[in-house]
Amino acid sequence: MYKTRVLIISERKEHSIKYKKLIETLNQDVVITNDLSNALGIIQKQGSEFIVISDTIKEKLSEFIRKIRVLTFNSRPIIIAISKSSDLEDKLEILEAGADDFLGEEISKQEFQMRFKAHLRRYIESNLNPITRFADKNISIKAIKKSFEEKEKLSYLLLKIKNIDLYRKTHGEIAYEKILQTLSAIIGSTISQNDYVGHISDDIFILITNSYQAEKIASFLSFAFDNILNKFYSNDEFENNFTIQSSDAIEENKTGLMRLNIASIEKNENENDYREILNRLFELIKLCKNSNSSTYIIDRIKLKGEVQEQEEKNKVLILEPDCALSYLLENVCQMNNINVKISLNENDFMESYKNFKPNVVLLDWGSKNETISLEIAKKISKDDVKLIFSSSFLNKKEILKAGADLYIPKPYEINTMIDWIKKFLKHSL
């Protein structure tokens, strides 16, 4: 739950305490000051969503409100002025200066609370995502900033739905909104009242919780997401674990179903910039990208030690029975500094695969009735290797089911094939 910060500025202590108690019963954070310089410092450094100002201050109320509006032109807090004056001209002057509401000192406790609640509701509702009803990015950034002031041991969880852009493209806006609404309902039922959840973008969430609960929440959400996934795909898509976007005549990179990826880090006492938190989370969540199911990763203390030098991943094995095309592929790969090996038949290929240990494999569907290439694909797709499948016989679904990461129909441009090989080699590093 997000708590707004309310600043009360008044010279009369009894009034400040009264308003503070009334606002705190609404579960909001309240700060009191009677020093105008201190008040301006709080507004500039900490920020306040609400400012309650009494005309007991030593400066003219309307002039001080104008100063606040200049200082807060970006954040635009809600200003509630309280005055003992009931003169219409005074009211108009204060409202003209930038106050959002004018209340008389004689106002009852009940009316003060109701008016404050109305402003609070309007503020929160104007910053909600229309699909999930969770707070938007602006509120989420403020929540992260406020968490730096908490003494409690906190964790930040970044929730990102892998392949949701493809799902939105192939299944439409209504289905896209339904998946977000379903996920938000699961999240809402999982977190406690003191936790915060909001958006960083339209379909990326940030969750702030007690560090002791972080892994339990991440584990449950990833489990729950996979268990509701079948409701958002056809039986064929769900069983095959991929969606076909286009016809057999168009190349296609195999993309799996949606999965929920979660990255979690603990609050670091040395961090005081929300951007550092988000950068760490986005870097961490990249480690989840190759998982075939919803997963989470927790940032833990790293042990120092020797790191072995990684072997360069730059090997490509090509099974292409067409001698002219295989020769052309070999030469273009070599021109691009790619370590390439060519096989003209299946027996030679399997021997080379065992000894060469490639990072990327290019297979060709040689004849219309041939299934041996598909069998090879099924075997090597279990290994840590990227598989490209080219074919003159357009059967995209069968090829992708066999384990191919990319389907390319023949004839194809050599440059297109080389670009894909480079991309897969880069991702395998």
Disulfide bonds with the S-S distance in Angstrom:
none
